Amino acid sequence: MKARLFAAAALVLATFAAPAQTIQGVTEFTPYTYLRDGQVVGPATEVVEATLRGAGFTGYRIGLYPWARAYDMALKEPNVLIYLIARTPAREPLFKWVGEFMTMEYHFYKLKERSEITVKSLDDARHYTIGVTRDDIRHQYLQAKAFTRLVVSGEAIDNFRKLINGQVQLSPLPSLDVAQLCKEASFDCDRLERVHTPEELATRLYMAYSTATPDATVARTRASFDKLRADGTLKRMMATAGR
């Protein structure tokens, strides 16, 4: 009887103590997550902050990193919330999944002037050098498909510059990212051509916790996120990307 009472009391204390913990949000540069005046902002960041506030968490901080660094932190450290991360079968056991933001399509792009590059199928792309960002879903997907001519960059903008400078022949990118990257690189997007869209590469983007994060934290965050999705707040916030 005493053991049961002690366990119940411990559970109550853990529940009340949970909001005081520090949560580290991690992400990369995208049209949904970017820096403004030294702060990480953007539609997806607004969703994350609204979710954490709704869950009662005030001790959180959010950092923007190269994707490989953010991914490594979420794999190894407790209380790390990573977003926007593609949910795949291989990643399923590696994280505690909270909620889905959106589905993302990726398109292979080339320089329009490179008329010798012809891609009508995924297999056609094997003949060309392809720029990817380290450890993101496109890198992992193409590796799993035994692509061998991959040129890996640490950050999305570095990968994009390799494409527009002719250092790689192709790169799989979302259309909204292309517009943002062209702006950052001061490049005319009309000089790019979309040549193929692999349907199999379309992915659902989530926020997810590291596995070392307490289940109570995950459950509180998931409940808060579900409310934002149900009342339409999630859709409204994400719709502002690129504006």
DRENGUMAR-36623 format. One record per residue (C-alpha): residue number from 1; x, y, z. Coordinates in nm, 3 decimals, padded with zeros to 5 digits. Layout:
// DRENGUMAR-36623
(rec NUM,(X,Y,Z)),
...
This chain:
// DRENGUMAR-36623
(rec 1,(00.000,00.000,00.000)),
(rec 2,(00.280,00.243,00.095)),
(rec 3,(00.464,00.158,-00.225)),
(rec 4,(00.155,00.241,-00.432)),
(rec 5,(00.106,00.572,-00.250)),
(rec 6,(00.472,00.661,-00.299)),
(rec 7,(00.452,00.582,-00.672)),
(rec 8,(00.137,00.793,-00.709)),
(rec 9,(00.296,01.085,-00.525)),
(rec 10,(00.607,01.061,-00.743)),
(rec 11,(00.391,01.069,-01.056)),
(rec 12,(00.208,01.381,-00.935)),
(rec 13,(00.536,01.554,-00.853)),
(rec 14,(00.681,01.464,-01.194)),
(rec 15,(00.372,01.601,-01.368)),
(rec 16,(00.397,01.938,-01.191)),
(rec 17,(00.774,01.955,-01.234)),
(rec 18,(00.770,01.882,-01.609)),
(rec 19,(00.695,02.237,-01.732)),
(rec 20,(01.002,02.373,-01.548)),
(rec 21,(01.248,02.170,-01.754)),
(rec 22,(01.446,02.329,-02.035)),
(rec 23,(01.354,02.214,-02.384)),
(rec 24,(01.601,02.274,-02.667)),
(rec 25,(01.431,02.328,-03.002)),
(rec 26,(01.658,02.266,-03.303)),
(rec 27,(01.602,02.330,-03.671)),
(rec 28,(01.776,02.437,-03.993)),
(rec 29,(01.737,02.729,-04.232)),
(rec 30,(01.421,02.694,-04.446)),
(rec 31,(01.139,02.925,-04.560)),
(rec 32,(00.959,02.807,-04.245)),
(rec 33,(01.253,02.853,-04.006)),
(rec 34,(01.508,03.134,-04.031)),
(rec 35,(01.688,03.408,-03.840)),
(rec 36,(01.563,03.762,-03.792)),
(rec 37,(01.753,04.003,-03.567)),
(rec 38,(01.939,03.709,-03.417)),
(rec 39,(01.622,03.516,-03.327)),
(rec 40,(01.489,03.197,-03.487)),
(rec 41,(01.153,03.286,-03.642)),
(rec 42,(00.926,03.168,-03.926)),
(rec 43,(00.589,02.992,-03.946)),
(rec 44,(00.711,02.654,-03.818)),
(rec 45,(00.888,02.821,-03.526)),
(rec 46,(00.567,03.007,-03.439)),
(rec 47,(00.389,02.672,-03.430)),
(rec 48,(00.656,02.520,-03.204)),
(rec 49,(00.647,02.814,-02.964)),
(rec 50,(00.267,02.816,-02.952)),
(rec 51,(00.271,02.441,-02.890)),
(rec 52,(00.520,02.464,-02.603)),
(rec 53,(00.338,02.757,-02.443)),
(rec 54,(00.009,02.570,-02.472)),
(rec 55,(00.171,02.271,-02.300)),
(rec 56,(00.281,02.495,-02.013)),
(rec 57,(00.653,02.491,-02.096)),
(rec 58,(00.820,02.828,-02.047)),
(rec 59,(01.181,02.707,-02.016)),
(rec 60,(01.268,02.651,-02.379)),
(rec 61,(01.520,02.787,-02.628)),
(rec 62,(01.540,02.744,-03.002)),
(rec 63,(01.856,02.728,-03.213)),
(rec 64,(01.919,02.716,-03.587)),
(rec 65,(02.198,02.480,-03.697)),
(rec 66,(02.327,02.294,-04.000)),
(rec 67,(02.091,01.999,-04.040)),
(rec 68,(02.350,01.733,-03.951)),
(rec 69,(02.423,01.909,-03.620)),
(rec 70,(02.054,01.949,-03.531)),
(rec 71,(01.990,01.585,-03.619)),
(rec 72,(02.284,01.464,-03.410)),
(rec 73,(02.167,01.665,-03.108)),
(rec 74,(01.819,01.515,-03.137)),
(rec 75,(01.966,01.165,-03.155)),
(rec 76,(02.192,01.198,-02.852)),
(rec 77,(02.067,01.459,-02.606)),
(rec 78,(01.761,01.463,-02.376)),
(rec 79,(01.479,01.717,-02.406)),
(rec 80,(01.563,01.809,-02.766)),
(rec 81,(01.272,01.894,-02.997)),
(rec 82,(01.367,01.881,-03.366)),
(rec 83,(01.161,02.026,-03.651)),
(rec 84,(01.091,02.009,-03.948)),
(rec 85,(01.196,01.644,-03.971)),
(rec 86,(01.075,01.386,-04.222)),
(rec 87,(00.914,01.080,-04.066)),
(rec 88,(01.043,00.765,-04.234)),
(rec 89,(01.041,00.394,-04.141)),
(rec 90,(01.414,00.408,-04.070)),
(rec 91,(01.373,00.704,-03.835)),
(rec 92,(01.060,00.574,-03.661)),
(rec 93,(01.236,00.420,-03.357)),
(rec 94,(01.495,00.700,-03.330)),
(rec 95,(01.258,00.972,-03.206)),
(rec 96,(00.939,01.031,-03.012)),
(rec 97,(00.703,01.180,-03.269)),
(rec 98,(00.479,01.471,-03.172)),
(rec 99,(00.282,01.598,-03.472)),
(rec 100,(00.276,01.654,-03.847)),
(rec 101,(00.318,02.001,-03.997)),
(rec 102,(00.277,01.924,-04.365)),
(rec 103,(00.367,01.702,-04.661)),
(rec 104,(00.662,01.815,-04.871)),
(rec 105,(00.737,01.736,-05.235)),
(rec 106,(01.090,01.751,-05.376)),
(rec 107,(01.180,01.824,-05.738)),
(rec 108,(01.508,01.774,-05.920)),
(rec 109,(01.637,02.107,-06.048)),
(rec 110,(01.911,02.184,-06.300)),
(rec 111,(02.044,02.499,-06.462)),
(rec 112,(01.821,02.572,-06.762)),
(rec 113,(02.128,02.631,-06.978)),
(rec 114,(02.245,02.273,-06.921)),
(rec 115,(02.047,02.127,-07.212)),
(rec 116,(02.256,01.810,-07.212)),
(rec 117,(02.104,01.708,-06.875)),
(rec 118,(01.790,01.502,-06.935)),
(rec 119,(01.598,01.348,-06.645)),
(rec 120,(01.264,01.178,-06.704)),
(rec 121,(01.288,00.920,-06.425)),
(rec 122,(01.474,00.862,-06.100)),
(rec 123,(01.710,00.620,-06.273)),
(rec 124,(01.803,00.889,-06.527)),
(rec 125,(01.931,01.101,-06.237)),
(rec 126,(02.195,00.837,-06.156)),
(rec 127,(02.402,00.957,-06.450)),
(rec 128,(02.460,01.301,-06.297)),
(rec 129,(02.622,01.453,-05.991)),
(rec 130,(02.357,01.539,-05.733)),
(rec 131,(02.393,01.793,-05.452)),
(rec 132,(02.239,01.709,-05.114)),
(rec 133,(02.256,01.834,-04.755)),
(rec 134,(02.423,01.597,-04.509)),
(rec 135,(02.190,01.354,-04.327)),
(rec 136,(01.865,01.508,-04.450)),
(rec 137,(01.589,01.297,-04.602)),
(rec 138,(01.711,01.343,-04.962)),
(rec 139,(02.063,01.237,-04.873)),
(rec 140,(01.938,00.930,-04.687)),
(rec 141,(01.685,00.842,-04.958)),
(rec 142,(01.935,00.856,-05.244)),
(rec 143,(02.193,00.663,-05.043)),
(rec 144,(01.933,00.392,-04.980)),
(rec 145,(01.870,00.382,-05.355)),
(rec 146,(02.243,00.319,-05.410)),
(rec 147,(02.315,00.652,-05.577)),
(rec 148,(02.691,00.697,-05.592)),
(rec 149,(02.741,01.044,-05.744)),
(rec 150,(02.629,01.244,-05.442)),
(rec 151,(02.804,01.567,-05.342)),
(rec 152,(02.731,01.640,-04.976)),
(rec 153,(02.718,01.987,-04.818)),
(rec 154,(02.679,02.085,-04.456)),
(rec 155,(02.411,02.348,-04.520)),
(rec 156,(02.132,02.400,-04.774)),
(rec 157,(02.270,02.730,-04.904)),
(rec 158,(02.611,02.570,-04.973)),
(rec 159,(02.441,02.290,-05.162)),
(rec 160,(02.239,02.543,-05.364)),
(rec 161,(02.548,02.743,-05.454)),
(rec 162,(02.708,02.428,-05.591)),
(rec 163,(02.409,02.385,-05.818)),
(rec 164,(02.405,02.741,-05.953)),
(rec 165,(02.785,02.745,-05.989)),
(rec 166,(02.780,02.423,-06.194)),
(rec 167,(02.965,02.216,-05.932)),
(rec 168,(02.676,01.967,-05.931)),
(rec 169,(02.432,01.895,-06.212)),
(rec 170,(02.115,01.831,-06.014)),
(rec 171,(01.968,01.894,-05.670)),
(rec 172,(01.634,01.779,-05.522)),
(rec 173,(01.462,02.082,-05.367)),
(rec 174,(01.113,02.194,-05.259)),
(rec 175,(00.983,02.478,-05.477)),
(rec 176,(00.941,02.716,-05.182)),
(rec 177,(01.300,02.652,-05.074)),
(rec 178,(01.418,02.736,-05.425)),
(rec 179,(01.258,03.079,-05.410)),
(rec 180,(01.414,03.148,-05.070)),
(rec 181,(01.757,03.019,-05.174)),
(rec 182,(01.756,03.223,-05.496)),
(rec 183,(01.686,03.532,-05.289)),
(rec 184,(01.965,03.455,-05.043)),
(rec 185,(02.214,03.380,-05.322)),
(rec 186,(02.103,03.679,-05.535)),
(rec 187,(02.029,03.440,-05.821)),
(rec 188,(01.760,03.461,-06.091)),
(rec 189,(01.528,03.164,-06.037)),
(rec 190,(01.425,03.178,-06.404)),
(rec 191,(01.765,03.026,-06.480)),
(rec 192,(01.658,02.703,-06.306)),
(rec 193,(01.446,02.425,-06.451)),
(rec 194,(01.245,02.159,-06.269)),
(rec 195,(01.310,01.829,-06.448)),
(rec 196,(01.163,01.548,-06.236)),
(rec 197,(00.949,01.496,-05.924)),
(rec 198,(01.001,01.156,-05.757)),
(rec 199,(00.665,01.078,-05.596)),
(rec 200,(00.829,00.830,-05.361)),
(rec 201,(01.035,01.109,-05.207)),
(rec 202,(00.731,01.310,-05.089)),
(rec 203,(00.758,01.317,-04.710)),
(rec 204,(00.557,01.415,-04.404)),
(rec 205,(00.737,01.675,-04.193)),
(rec 206,(00.704,01.657,-03.814)),
(rec 207,(00.829,01.784,-03.485)),
(rec 208,(00.980,01.508,-03.272)),
(rec 209,(01.161,01.466,-02.941)),
(rec 210,(01.482,01.280,-02.868)),
(rec 211,(01.418,00.937,-02.719)),
(rec 212,(01.580,01.043,-02.389)),
(rec 213,(01.298,01.294,-02.336)),
(rec 214,(01.042,01.194,-02.067)),
(rec 215,(00.717,01.048,-02.201)),
(rec 216,(00.520,01.299,-01.992)),
(rec 217,(00.687,01.586,-02.179)),
(rec 218,(00.605,01.426,-02.513)),
(rec 219,(00.244,01.366,-02.416)),
(rec 220,(00.189,01.726,-02.299)),
(rec 221,(00.345,01.863,-02.618)),
(rec 222,(00.144,01.630,-02.841)),
(rec 223,(-00.184,01.729,-02.673)),
(rec 224,(-00.106,02.097,-02.722)),
(rec 225,(-00.009,02.044,-03.087)),
(rec 226,(-00.330,01.849,-03.152)),
(rec 227,(-00.534,02.146,-03.025)),
(rec 228,(-00.355,02.384,-03.264)),
(rec 229,(-00.424,02.149,-03.553)),
(rec 230,(-00.789,02.096,-03.457)),
(rec 231,(-00.874,02.467,-03.429)),
(rec 232,(-00.701,02.558,-03.756)),
(rec 233,(-00.412,02.753,-03.600)),
(rec 234,(-00.150,02.519,-03.747)),
(rec 235,(-00.284,02.561,-04.101)),
(rec 236,(-00.308,02.939,-04.070)),
(rec 237,(00.046,02.976,-03.935)),
(rec 238,(00.205,02.750,-04.197)),
(rec 239,(00.020,02.924,-04.480)),
(rec 240,(00.224,03.241,-04.422)),
(rec 241,(00.550,03.082,-04.546)),
(rec 242,(00.713,03.275,-04.829)),
(rec 243,(00.504,03.588,-04.779)),
